[in-house]
């Protein structure tokens, strides 16, 4: 199992809409997350800085293939079309990232 932490910004004007969307995530999106071997997925918001932190555990064997599967899903693509305009990616993120991956520097299990 691999733990992942990611960070992204969100526009202050978009917080309420983002919370509403994630209170009622489309069932097909949740099914795809599970099908792509992601577990314990959480998104946290820090206001007033408007920074979001995501945490999930990957339990599969080919992360890149599972992420490609998710990205190819038409329902997930529509979900991203709704959510992505609300987000503000970090300028320092790596090329190809939307949510910036974070380095795990401590874990106590």
Biopython code that builds the backbone (N, CA, C, O; Angstrom):
import numpy as np
from Bio.PDB.StructureBuilder import StructureBuilder

atoms = [
    (1, "UNK", "N", (0.840, -1.179, 0.000)),
    (1, "UNK", "CA", (0.000, 0.000, 0.000)),
    (1, "UNK", "C", (0.886, 1.244, 0.000)),
    (1, "UNK", "O", (1.885, 1.310, 0.715)),
    (2, "UNK", "N", (0.506, 2.216, -0.805)),
    (2, "UNK", "CA", (1.234, 3.485, -0.883)),
    (2, "UNK", "C", (0.325, 4.608, -0.388)),
    (2, "UNK", "O", (-0.833, 4.697, -0.796)),
    (3, "UNK", "N", (0.848, 5.464, 0.488)),
    (3, "UNK", "CA", (0.106, 6.640, 0.950)),
    (3, "UNK", "C", (0.460, 7.812, 0.050)),
    (3, "UNK", "O", (1.623, 7.998, -0.308)),
    (4, "UNK", "N", (-0.543, 8.601, -0.313)),
    (4, "UNK", "CA", (-0.323, 9.775, -1.152)),
    (4, "UNK", "C", (-0.906, 10.999, -0.469)),
    (4, "UNK", "O", (-2.013, 10.954, 0.067)),
    (5, "UNK", "N", (-0.155, 12.092, -0.492)),
    (5, "UNK", "CA", (-0.639, 13.394, -0.051)),
    (5, "UNK", "C", (-0.487, 14.358, -1.204)),
    (5, "UNK", "O", (0.544, 14.382, -1.877)),
    (6, "UNK", "N", (-1.515, 15.151, -1.430)),
    (6, "UNK", "CA", (-1.500, 16.121, -2.518)),
    (6, "UNK", "C", (-2.091, 17.435, -2.029)),
    (6, "UNK", "O", (-2.871, 17.463, -1.077)),
    (7, "UNK", "N", (-1.710, 18.521, -2.689)),
    (7, "UNK", "CA", (-2.200, 19.832, -2.298)),
    (7, "UNK", "C", (-2.577, 20.632, -3.540)),
    (7, "UNK", "O", (-1.985, 20.475, -4.608)),
    (8, "UNK", "N", (-3.585, 21.500, -3.370)),
    (8, "UNK", "CA", (-4.044, 22.385, -4.432)),
    (8, "UNK", "C", (-4.765, 23.563, -3.775)),
    (8, "UNK", "O", (-5.245, 23.455, -2.646)),
    (9, "UNK", "N", (-4.834, 24.666, -4.477)),
    (9, "UNK", "CA", (-5.592, 25.811, -3.992)),
    (9, "UNK", "C", (-7.022, 25.767, -4.522)),
    (9, "UNK", "O", (-7.358, 24.963, -5.392)),
    (10, "UNK", "N", (-7.840, 26.636, -3.986)),
    (10, "UNK", "CA", (-9.212, 26.785, -4.456)),
    (10, "UNK", "C", (-9.579, 28.260, -4.338)),
    (10, "UNK", "O", (-9.191, 28.930, -3.380)),
    (11, "UNK", "N", (-10.313, 28.750, -5.296)),
    (11, "UNK", "CA", (-10.752, 30.132, -5.234)),
    (11, "UNK", "C", (-11.739, 30.344, -4.098)),
    (11, "UNK", "O", (-12.609, 29.504, -3.870)),
    (12, "UNK", "N", (-11.615, 31.454, -3.384)),
    (12, "UNK", "CA", (-12.510, 31.728, -2.253)),
    (12, "UNK", "C", (-13.968, 31.702, -2.687)),
    (12, "UNK", "O", (-14.839, 31.255, -1.941)),
    (13, "UNK", "N", (-14.227, 32.187, -3.901)),
    (13, "UNK", "CA", (-15.589, 32.226, -4.411)),
    (13, "UNK", "C", (-16.124, 30.835, -4.758)),
    (13, "UNK", "O", (-17.326, 30.672, -4.965)),
    (14, "UNK", "N", (-15.237, 29.825, -4.824)),
    (14, "UNK", "CA", (-15.624, 28.480, -5.233)),
    (14, "UNK", "C", (-15.804, 27.504, -4.081)),
    (14, "UNK", "O", (-16.258, 26.379, -4.292)),
    (15, "UNK", "N", (-15.456, 27.916, -2.868)),
    (15, "UNK", "CA", (-15.471, 26.995, -1.723)),
    (15, "UNK", "C", (-16.849, 26.395, -1.504)),
    (15, "UNK", "O", (-16.966, 25.177, -1.365)),
    (16, "UNK", "N", (-17.883, 27.201, -1.469)),
    (16, "UNK", "CA", (-19.232, 26.685, -1.200)),
    (16, "UNK", "C", (-19.664, 25.680, -2.264)),
    (16, "UNK", "O", (-20.229, 24.636, -1.938)),
    (17, "UNK", "N", (-19.404, 25.984, -3.516)),
    (17, "UNK", "CA", (-19.761, 25.071, -4.607)),
    (17, "UNK", "C", (-18.975, 23.769, -4.513)),
    (17, "UNK", "O", (-19.532, 22.693, -4.733)),
    (18, "UNK", "N", (-17.694, 23.855, -4.188)),
    (18, "UNK", "CA", (-16.855, 22.661, -4.075)),
    (18, "UNK", "C", (-17.355, 21.767, -2.937)),
    (18, "UNK", "O", (-17.425, 20.547, -3.083)),
    (19, "UNK", "N", (-17.696, 22.373, -1.822)),
    (19, "UNK", "CA", (-18.227, 21.599, -0.694)),
    (19, "UNK", "C", (-19.540, 20.926, -1.081)),
    (19, "UNK", "O", (-19.768, 19.763, -0.749)),
    (20, "UNK", "N", (-20.398, 21.656, -1.780)),
    (20, "UNK", "CA", (-21.684, 21.093, -2.206)),
    (20, "UNK", "C", (-21.467, 19.907, -3.151)),
    (20, "UNK", "O", (-22.096, 18.861, -2.990)),
    (21, "UNK", "N", (-20.589, 20.069, -4.125)),
    (21, "UNK", "CA", (-20.300, 18.978, -5.053)),
    (21, "UNK", "C", (-19.808, 17.734, -4.320)),
    (21, "UNK", "O", (-20.230, 16.620, -4.629)),
    (22, "UNK", "N", (-18.923, 17.923, -3.356)),
    (22, "UNK", "CA", (-18.327, 16.780, -2.674)),
    (22, "UNK", "C", (-19.211, 16.207, -1.569)),
    (22, "UNK", "O", (-18.911, 15.143, -1.027)),
    (23, "UNK", "N", (-20.278, 16.887, -1.238)),
    (23, "UNK", "CA", (-21.272, 16.310, -0.333)),
    (23, "UNK", "C", (-22.168, 15.328, -1.088)),
    (23, "UNK", "O", (-22.859, 14.508, -0.484)),
    (24, "UNK", "N", (-22.145, 15.426, -2.420)),
    (24, "UNK", "CA", (-22.991, 14.572, -3.266)),
    (24, "UNK", "C", (-22.201, 14.098, -4.489)),
    (24, "UNK", "O", (-22.627, 14.304, -5.625)),
    (25, "UNK", "N", (-21.063, 13.472, -4.255)),
    (25, "UNK", "CA", (-20.225, 12.991, -5.362)),
    (25, "UNK", "C", (-21.022, 11.970, -6.174)),
    (25, "UNK", "O", (-21.722, 11.121, -5.621)),
    (26, "UNK", "N", (-20.899, 12.072, -7.482)),
    (26, "UNK", "CA", (-21.610, 11.146, -8.362)),
    (26, "UNK", "C", (-21.184, 9.705, -8.067)),
    (26, "UNK", "O", (-19.992, 9.424, -7.952)),
    (27, "UNK", "N", (-22.150, 8.798, -7.945)),
    (27, "UNK", "CA", (-21.815, 7.399, -7.608)),
    (27, "UNK", "C", (-20.819, 6.756, -8.574)),
    (27, "UNK", "O", (-19.960, 5.985, -8.145)),
    (28, "UNK", "N", (-20.919, 7.058, -9.863)),
    (28, "UNK", "CA", (-20.000, 6.459, -10.835)),
    (28, "UNK", "C", (-18.562, 6.923, -10.599)),
    (28, "UNK", "O", (-17.617, 6.176, -10.855)),
    (29, "UNK", "N", (-18.399, 8.149, -10.112)),
    (29, "UNK", "CA", (-17.057, 8.658, -9.800)),
    (29, "UNK", "C", (-16.474, 7.874, -8.627)),
    (29, "UNK", "O", (-15.306, 7.485, -8.651)),
    (30, "UNK", "N", (-17.284, 7.647, -7.612)),
    (30, "UNK", "CA", (-16.815, 6.882, -6.459)),
    (30, "UNK", "C", (-16.487, 5.446, -6.848)),
    (30, "UNK", "O", (-15.510, 4.875, -6.363)),
    (31, "UNK", "N", (-17.302, 4.861, -7.722)),
    (31, "UNK", "CA", (-17.038, 3.498, -8.187)),
    (31, "UNK", "C", (-15.706, 3.424, -8.935)),
    (31, "UNK", "O", (-14.958, 2.459, -8.775)),
    (32, "UNK", "N", (-15.408, 4.434, -9.746)),
    (32, "UNK", "CA", (-14.149, 4.441, -10.501)),
    (32, "UNK", "C", (-12.958, 4.612, -9.563)),
    (32, "UNK", "O", (-11.921, 3.977, -9.759)),
    (33, "UNK", "N", (-13.094, 5.457, -8.554)),
    (33, "UNK", "CA", (-12.014, 5.616, -7.571)),
    (33, "UNK", "C", (-11.688, 4.260, -6.947)),
    (33, "UNK", "O", (-10.519, 3.892, -6.830)),
    (34, "UNK", "N", (-12.710, 3.527, -6.551)),
    (34, "UNK", "CA", (-12.514, 2.206, -5.955)),
    (34, "UNK", "C", (-11.929, 1.232, -6.971)),
    (34, "UNK", "O", (-11.018, 0.470, -6.646)),
    (35, "UNK", "N", (-12.446, 1.252, -8.199)),
    (35, "UNK", "CA", (-11.955, 0.345, -9.249)),
    (35, "UNK", "C", (-10.485, 0.599, -9.575)),
    (35, "UNK", "O", (-9.792, -0.295, -10.061)),
    (36, "UNK", "N", (-10.015, 1.805, -9.311)),
    (36, "UNK", "CA", (-8.617, 2.158, -9.578)),
    (36, "UNK", "C", (-7.734, 1.983, -8.347)),
    (36, "UNK", "O", (-6.642, 2.546, -8.266)),
    (37, "UNK", "N", (-8.220, 1.196, -7.392)),
    (37, "UNK", "CA", (-7.424, 0.768, -6.236)),
    (37, "UNK", "C", (-7.072, 1.890, -5.274)),
    (37, "UNK", "O", (-6.012, 1.862, -4.648)),
    (38, "UNK", "N", (-7.949, 2.875, -5.153)),
    (38, "UNK", "CA", (-7.759, 3.954, -4.192)),
    (38, "UNK", "C", (-8.697, 3.720, -3.006)),
    (38, "UNK", "O", (-9.885, 3.443, -3.175)),
    (39, "UNK", "N", (-8.142, 3.838, -1.825)),
    (39, "UNK", "CA", (-8.906, 3.645, -0.595)),
    (39, "UNK", "C", (-8.621, 4.820, 0.348)),
    (39, "UNK", "O", (-7.628, 5.532, 0.199)),
    (40, "UNK", "N", (-9.515, 5.001, 1.316)),
    (40, "UNK", "CA", (-9.345, 6.023, 2.363)),
    (40, "UNK", "C", (-9.033, 7.397, 1.773)),
    (40, "UNK", "O", (-8.117, 8.085, 2.224)),
    (41, "UNK", "N", (-9.798, 7.779, 0.774)),
    (41, "UNK", "CA", (-9.589, 9.053, 0.084)),
    (41, "UNK", "C", (-10.307, 10.156, 0.852)),
    (41, "UNK", "O", (-11.514, 10.077, 1.084)),
    (42, "UNK", "N", (-9.572, 11.166, 1.237)),
    (42, "UNK", "CA", (-10.127, 12.310, 1.964)),
    (42, "UNK", "C", (-9.576, 13.593, 1.373)),
    (42, "UNK", "O", (-8.436, 13.635, 0.911)),
    (43, "UNK", "N", (-10.391, 14.639, 1.390)),
    (43, "UNK", "CA", (-9.941, 15.979, 1.005)),
    (43, "UNK", "C", (-10.238, 16.903, 2.178)),
    (43, "UNK", "O", (-11.355, 16.927, 2.696)),
    (44, "UNK", "N", (-9.233, 17.659, 2.588)),
    (44, "UNK", "CA", (-9.351, 18.612, 3.687)),
    (44, "UNK", "C", (-9.185, 20.025, 3.127)),
    (44, "UNK", "O", (-8.450, 20.239, 2.163)),
    (45, "UNK", "N", (-9.869, 20.975, 3.735)),
    (45, "UNK", "CA", (-9.790, 22.375, 3.310)),
    (45, "UNK", "C", (-9.316, 23.231, 4.469)),
    (45, "UNK", "O", (-9.794, 23.091, 5.594)),
    (46, "UNK", "N", (-8.376, 24.116, 4.189)),
    (46, "UNK", "CA", (-7.901, 25.099, 5.172)),
    (46, "UNK", "C", (-8.304, 26.484, 4.691)),
    (46, "UNK", "O", (-7.814, 26.985, 3.678)),
    (47, "UNK", "N", (-9.212, 27.083, 5.450)),
    (47, "UNK", "CA", (-9.600, 28.467, 5.184)),
    (47, "UNK", "C", (-8.987, 29.346, 6.267)),
    (47, "UNK", "O", (-8.820, 28.848, 7.381)),
    (48, "UNK", "N", (-8.651, 30.562, 6.047)),
    (48, "UNK", "CA", (-8.950, 31.378, 4.873)),
    (48, "UNK", "C", (-7.904, 31.277, 3.767)),
    (48, "UNK", "O", (-8.018, 31.958, 2.748)),
    (49, "UNK", "N", (-6.892, 30.438, 3.954)),
    (49, "UNK", "CA", (-5.846, 30.322, 2.934)),
    (49, "UNK", "C", (-6.358, 29.668, 1.653)),
    (49, "UNK", "O", (-5.785, 29.839, 0.577)),
    (50, "UNK", "N", (-7.453, 28.913, 1.793)),
    (50, "UNK", "CA", (-8.081, 28.222, 0.666)),
    (50, "UNK", "C", (-7.125, 27.246, -0.007)),
    (50, "UNK", "O", (-6.919, 27.266, -1.221)),
    (51, "UNK", "N", (-6.549, 26.392, 0.835)),
    (51, "UNK", "CA", (-5.666, 25.323, 0.393)),
    (51, "UNK", "C", (-6.344, 24.002, 0.742)),
    (51, "UNK", "O", (-6.862, 23.825, 1.844)),
    (52, "UNK", "N", (-6.330, 23.088, -0.210)),
    (52, "UNK", "CA", (-6.903, 21.767, 0.036)),
    (52, "UNK", "C", (-5.791, 20.730, 0.050)),
    (52, "UNK", "O", (-4.835, 20.800, -0.723)),
    (53, "UNK", "N", (-5.941, 19.768, 0.948)),
    (53, "UNK", "CA", (-5.011, 18.658, 1.088)),
    (53, "UNK", "C", (-5.796, 17.375, 0.852)),
    (53, "UNK", "O", (-6.841, 17.163, 1.467)),
    (54, "UNK", "N", (-5.304, 16.529, -0.025)),
    (54, "UNK", "CA", (-5.928, 15.233, -0.280)),
    (54, "UNK", "C", (-5.014, 14.128, 0.223)),
    (54, "UNK", "O", (-3.792, 14.204, 0.097)),
    (55, "UNK", "N", (-5.626, 13.108, 0.791)),
    (55, "UNK", "CA", (-4.899, 11.923, 1.247)),
    (55, "UNK", "C", (-5.630, 10.705, 0.712)),
    (55, "UNK", "O", (-6.858, 10.634, 0.773)),
    (56, "UNK", "N", (-4.877, 9.748, 0.187)),
    (56, "UNK", "CA", (-5.467, 8.465, -0.183)),
    (56, "UNK", "C", (-4.411, 7.380, -0.103)),
    (56, "UNK", "O", (-3.209, 7.645, -0.082)),
    (57, "UNK", "N", (-4.896, 6.158, -0.060)),
    (57, "UNK", "CA", (-4.025, 4.989, -0.040)),
    (57, "UNK", "C", (-4.242, 4.224, -1.334)),
    (57, "UNK", "O", (-5.376, 3.931, -1.713)),
    (58, "UNK", "N", (-3.150, 3.906, -2.006)),
    (58, "UNK", "CA", (-3.206, 3.143, -3.248)),
    (58, "UNK", "C", (-2.847, 1.696, -2.934)),
    (58, "UNK", "O", (-1.772, 1.415, -2.403)),
    (59, "UNK", "N", (-3.760, 0.774, -3.269)),
    (59, "UNK", "CA", (-3.563, -0.633, -2.923)),
    (59, "UNK", "C", (-3.316, -1.514, -4.147)),
    (59, "UNK", "O", (-3.266, -2.738, -4.026)),
    (60, "UNK", "N", (-3.164, -0.913, -5.309)),
    (60, "UNK", "CA", (-2.926, -1.681, -6.529)),
    (60, "UNK", "C", (-1.454, -1.953, -6.756)),
    (60, "UNK", "O", (-0.624, -1.761, -5.867)),
    (61, "UNK", "N", (-1.141, -2.408, -7.973)),
    (61, "UNK", "CA", (0.244, -2.755, -8.314)),
    (61, "UNK", "C", (0.802, -1.904, -9.447)),
    (61, "UNK", "O", (2.001, -1.963, -9.722)),
    (62, "UNK", "N", (-0.050, -1.104, -10.118)),
    (62, "UNK", "CA", (0.416, -0.271, -11.233)),
    (62, "UNK", "C", (-0.312, 1.069, -11.179)),
    (62, "UNK", "O", (-1.338, 1.263, -11.830)),
    (63, "UNK", "N", (0.238, 1.980, -10.394)),
    (63, "UNK", "CA", (-0.393, 3.273, -10.156)),
    (63, "UNK", "C", (-0.631, 4.028, -11.460)),
    (63, "UNK", "O", (-1.722, 4.556, -11.675)),
    (64, "UNK", "N", (0.368, 4.085, -12.327)),
    (64, "UNK", "CA", (0.223, 4.830, -13.580)),
    (64, "UNK", "C", (-0.903, 4.262, -14.440)),
    (64, "UNK", "O", (-1.673, 5.021, -15.029)),
    (65, "UNK", "N", (-1.003, 2.947, -14.518)),
    (65, "UNK", "CA", (-2.069, 2.321, -15.313)),
    (65, "UNK", "C", (-3.441, 2.610, -14.705)),
    (65, "UNK", "O", (-4.397, 2.884, -15.431)),
    (66, "UNK", "N", (-3.540, 2.550, -13.384)),
    (66, "UNK", "CA", (-4.820, 2.842, -12.740)),
    (66, "UNK", "C", (-5.216, 4.305, -12.918)),
    (66, "UNK", "O", (-6.393, 4.609, -13.107)),
    (67, "UNK", "N", (-4.243, 5.208, -12.858)),
    (67, "UNK", "CA", (-4.566, 6.626, -13.071)),
    (67, "UNK", "C", (-4.962, 6.881, -14.527)),
    (67, "UNK", "O", (-5.820, 7.724, -14.791)),
    (68, "UNK", "N", (-4.353, 6.168, -15.468)),
    (68, "UNK", "CA", (-4.738, 6.290, -16.874)),
    (68, "UNK", "C", (-6.149, 5.756, -17.083)),
    (68, "UNK", "O", (-6.923, 6.324, -17.854)),
    (69, "UNK", "N", (-6.481, 4.675, -16.405)),
    (69, "UNK", "CA", (-7.847, 4.111, -16.476)),
    (69, "UNK", "C", (-8.859, 5.138, -15.974)),
    (69, "UNK", "O", (-9.902, 5.345, -16.593)),
    (70, "UNK", "N", (-8.547, 5.771, -14.857)),
    (70, "UNK", "CA", (-9.453, 6.771, -14.309)),
    (70, "UNK", "C", (-9.595, 7.949, -15.273)),
    (70, "UNK", "O", (-10.704, 8.422, -15.521)),
    (71, "UNK", "N", (-8.477, 8.417, -15.812)),
    (71, "UNK", "CA", (-8.498, 9.569, -16.715)),
    (71, "UNK", "C", (-9.254, 9.283, -18.009)),
    (71, "UNK", "O", (-9.760, 10.208, -18.644)),
    (72, "UNK", "N", (-9.337, 8.018, -18.406)),
    (72, "UNK", "CA", (-10.039, 7.643, -19.635)),
    (72, "UNK", "C", (-11.541, 7.479, -19.435)),
    (72, "UNK", "O", (-12.287, 7.375, -20.409)),
    (73, "UNK", "N", (-11.986, 7.455, -18.203)),
    (73, "UNK", "CA", (-13.401, 7.232, -17.909)),
    (73, "UNK", "C", (-14.226, 8.473, -18.245)),
    (73, "UNK", "O", (-13.936, 9.549, -17.722)),
    (74, "UNK", "N", (-15.243, 8.359, -19.099)),
    (74, "UNK", "CA", (-16.033, 9.530, -19.505)),
    (74, "UNK", "C", (-16.746, 10.227, -18.347)),
    (74, "UNK", "O", (-16.833, 11.455, -18.336)),
    (75, "UNK", "N", (-17.252, 9.478, -17.382)),
    (75, "UNK", "CA", (-17.950, 10.107, -16.250)),
    (75, "UNK", "C", (-16.958, 10.875, -15.388)),
    (75, "UNK", "O", (-17.250, 11.987, -14.947)),
    (76, "UNK", "N", (-15.793, 10.293, -15.144)),
    (76, "UNK", "CA", (-14.754, 10.989, -14.378)),
    (76, "UNK", "C", (-14.322, 12.255, -15.107)),
    (76, "UNK", "O", (-14.099, 13.287, -14.473)),
    (77, "UNK", "N", (-14.201, 12.189, -16.419)),
    (77, "UNK", "CA", (-13.842, 13.374, -17.195)),
    (77, "UNK", "C", (-14.873, 14.480, -17.015)),
    (77, "UNK", "O", (-14.502, 15.646, -16.881)),
    (78, "UNK", "N", (-16.146, 14.143, -17.008)),
    (78, "UNK", "CA", (-17.205, 15.145, -16.798)),
    (78, "UNK", "C", (-17.126, 15.726, -15.385)),
    (78, "UNK", "O", (-17.325, 16.924, -15.187)),
    (79, "UNK", "N", (-16.836, 14.869, -14.411)),
    (79, "UNK", "CA", (-16.674, 15.327, -13.024)),
    (79, "UNK", "C", (-15.519, 16.321, -12.922)),
    (79, "UNK", "O", (-15.640, 17.370, -12.289)),
    (80, "UNK", "N", (-14.414, 15.982, -13.546)),
    (80, "UNK", "CA", (-13.256, 16.882, -13.542)),
    (80, "UNK", "C", (-13.590, 18.196, -14.245)),
    (80, "UNK", "O", (-13.126, 19.256, -13.824)),
    (81, "UNK", "N", (-14.381, 18.137, -15.300)),
    (81, "UNK", "CA", (-14.791, 19.360, -16.007)),
    (81, "UNK", "C", (-15.565, 20.303, -15.088)),
    (81, "UNK", "O", (-15.520, 21.521, -15.263)),
    (82, "UNK", "N", (-16.269, 19.744, -14.118)),
    (82, "UNK", "CA", (-17.024, 20.539, -13.150)),
    (82, "UNK", "C", (-16.107, 21.054, -12.043)),
    (82, "UNK", "O", (-16.210, 22.211, -11.636)),
    (83, "UNK", "N", (-15.217, 20.199, -11.560)),
    (83, "UNK", "CA", (-14.390, 20.530, -10.388)),
    (83, "UNK", "C", (-13.151, 21.366, -10.715)),
    (83, "UNK", "O", (-12.798, 22.270, -9.958)),
    (84, "UNK", "N", (-12.502, 21.076, -11.816)),
    (84, "UNK", "CA", (-11.209, 21.705, -12.099)),
    (84, "UNK", "C", (-11.275, 23.229, -12.215)),
    (84, "UNK", "O", (-10.339, 23.895, -11.771)),
    (85, "UNK", "N", (-12.326, 23.813, -12.787)),
    (85, "UNK", "CA", (-12.356, 25.279, -12.842)),
    (85, "UNK", "C", (-12.414, 25.953, -11.467)),
    (85, "UNK", "O", (-12.104, 27.138, -11.341)),
    (86, "UNK", "N", (-12.807, 25.204, -10.448)),
    (86, "UNK", "CA", (-12.887, 25.741, -9.092)),
    (86, "UNK", "C", (-11.529, 25.715, -8.394)),
    (86, "UNK", "O", (-11.305, 26.447, -7.430)),
    (87, "UNK", "N", (-10.633, 24.876, -8.883)),
    (87, "UNK", "CA", (-9.337, 24.654, -8.248)),
    (87, "UNK", "C", (-8.286, 25.615, -8.775)),
    (87, "UNK", "O", (-8.386, 26.123, -9.892)),
    (88, "UNK", "N", (-7.269, 25.856, -7.944)),
    (88, "UNK", "CA", (-6.149, 26.721, -8.294)),
    (88, "UNK", "C", (-4.856, 25.949, -8.063)),
    (88, "UNK", "O", (-4.321, 25.971, -6.955)),
    (89, "UNK", "N", (-4.340, 25.263, -9.092)),
    (89, "UNK", "CA", (-3.114, 24.478, -8.914)),
    (89, "UNK", "C", (-1.935, 25.349, -8.495)),
    (89, "UNK", "O", (-1.849, 26.520, -8.862)),
    (90, "UNK", "N", (-1.037, 24.761, -7.727)),
    (90, "UNK", "CA", (0.159, 25.469, -7.297)),
    (90, "UNK", "C", (1.071, 25.717, -8.496)),
    (90, "UNK", "O", (1.242, 24.842, -9.344)),
    (91, "UNK", "N", (1.643, 26.894, -8.560)),
    (91, "UNK", "CA", (2.575, 27.204, -9.639)),
    (91, "UNK", "C", (3.823, 26.324, -9.567)),
    (91, "UNK", "O", (4.488, 26.116, -10.582)),
    (92, "UNK", "N", (4.145, 25.812, -8.393)),
    (92, "UNK", "CA", (5.355, 25.012, -8.203)),
    (92, "UNK", "C", (5.136, 23.517, -8.434)),
    (92, "UNK", "O", (6.052, 22.722, -8.220)),
    (93, "UNK", "N", (3.956, 23.128, -8.862)),
    (93, "UNK", "CA", (3.692, 21.699, -9.080)),
    (93, "UNK", "C", (4.578, 21.173, -10.212)),
    (93, "UNK", "O", (5.026, 21.923, -11.079)),
    (94, "UNK", "N", (4.813, 19.867, -10.175)),
    (94, "UNK", "CA", (5.626, 19.240, -11.225)),
    (94, "UNK", "C", (4.871, 19.220, -12.545)),
    (94, "UNK", "O", (3.641, 19.252, -12.575)),
    (95, "UNK", "N", (5.618, 19.167, -13.619)),
    (95, "UNK", "CA", (4.999, 19.101, -14.938)),
    (95, "UNK", "C", (4.089, 17.878, -15.020)),
    (95, "UNK", "O", (4.481, 16.777, -14.632)),
    (96, "UNK", "N", (2.889, 18.076, -15.521)),
    (96, "UNK", "CA", (1.923, 16.992, -15.649)),
    (96, "UNK", "C", (1.023, 16.818, -14.445)),
    (96, "UNK", "O", (0.049, 16.068, -14.512)),
    (97, "UNK", "N", (1.322, 17.495, -13.341)),
    (97, "UNK", "CA", (0.470, 17.392, -12.155)),
    (97, "UNK", "C", (-0.619, 18.456, -12.196)),
    (97, "UNK", "O", (-0.422, 19.538, -12.751)),
    (98, "UNK", "N", (-1.755, 18.144, -11.612)),
    (98, "UNK", "CA", (-2.788, 19.145, -11.319)),
    (98, "UNK", "C", (-2.743, 19.382, -9.814)),
    (98, "UNK", "O", (-2.430, 20.485, -9.365)),
    (99, "UNK", "N", (-3.056, 18.352, -9.038)),
    (99, "UNK", "CA", (-2.802, 18.373, -7.597)),
    (99, "UNK", "C", (-1.304, 18.100, -7.431)),
    (99, "UNK", "O", (-0.782, 17.158, -8.027)),
    (100, "UNK", "N", (-0.619, 18.896, -6.645)),
    (100, "UNK", "CA", (0.817, 18.716, -6.427)),
    (100, "UNK", "C", (1.051, 17.592, -5.416)),
    (100, "UNK", "O", (0.513, 17.615, -4.309)),
    (101, "UNK", "N", (1.854, 16.620, -5.810)),
    (101, "UNK", "CA", (2.210, 15.521, -4.902)),
    (101, "UNK", "C", (3.099, 16.051, -3.784)),
    (101, "UNK", "O", (3.914, 16.950, -3.991)),
    (102, "UNK", "N", (2.928, 15.486, -2.611)),
    (102, "UNK", "CA", (3.715, 15.887, -1.448)),
    (102, "UNK", "C", (4.625, 14.734, -1.037)),
    (102, "UNK", "O", (4.299, 13.567, -1.249)),
    (103, "UNK", "N", (5.741, 15.067, -0.461)),
    (103, "UNK", "CA", (6.662, 14.076, 0.075)),
    (103, "UNK", "C", (6.234, 13.692, 1.490)),
    (103, "UNK", "O", (5.990, 14.561, 2.328)),
    (104, "UNK", "N", (6.143, 12.398, 1.750)),
    (104, "UNK", "CA", (5.864, 11.950, 3.113)),
    (104, "UNK", "C", (7.157, 12.025, 3.909)),
    (104, "UNK", "O", (8.146, 11.382, 3.556)),
    (105, "UNK", "N", (7.153, 12.800, 4.972)),
    (105, "UNK", "CA", (8.360, 12.941, 5.782)),
    (105, "UNK", "C", (8.241, 12.261, 7.148)),
    (105, "UNK", "O", (9.222, 12.153, 7.883)),
    (106, "UNK", "N", (7.022, 11.800, 7.481)),
    (106, "UNK", "CA", (6.839, 11.100, 8.747)),
    (106, "UNK", "C", (5.569, 10.273, 8.664)),
    (106, "UNK", "O", (4.559, 10.701, 8.105)),
    (107, "UNK", "N", (5.643, 9.069, 9.240)),
    (107, "UNK", "CA", (4.476, 8.213, 9.381)),
    (107, "UNK", "C", (4.667, 7.365, 10.627)),
    (107, "UNK", "O", (5.747, 6.822, 10.860)),
    (108, "UNK", "N", (3.636, 7.256, 11.407)),
    (108, "UNK", "CA", (3.634, 6.370, 12.572)),
    (108, "UNK", "C", (2.425, 5.465, 12.438)),
    (108, "UNK", "O", (1.290, 5.939, 12.472)),
    (109, "UNK", "N", (2.650, 4.183, 12.289)),
    (109, "UNK", "CA", (1.548, 3.264, 12.014)),
    (109, "UNK", "C", (1.211, 2.362, 13.135)),
    (109, "UNK", "O", (0.298, 1.545, 13.016)),
]
sb = StructureBuilder()
sb.init_structure("model")
sb.init_model(0)
sb.init_chain("A")
sb.init_seg("    ")
for serial, (resi, resn, name, xyz) in enumerate(atoms, 1):
    if name == "N":
        sb.init_residue(resn, " ", resi, " ")
    sb.init_atom(name, np.array(xyz, "f"), 0.0, 1.0, " ", f" {name:<3s}", serial, name[0])
structure = sb.get_structure()
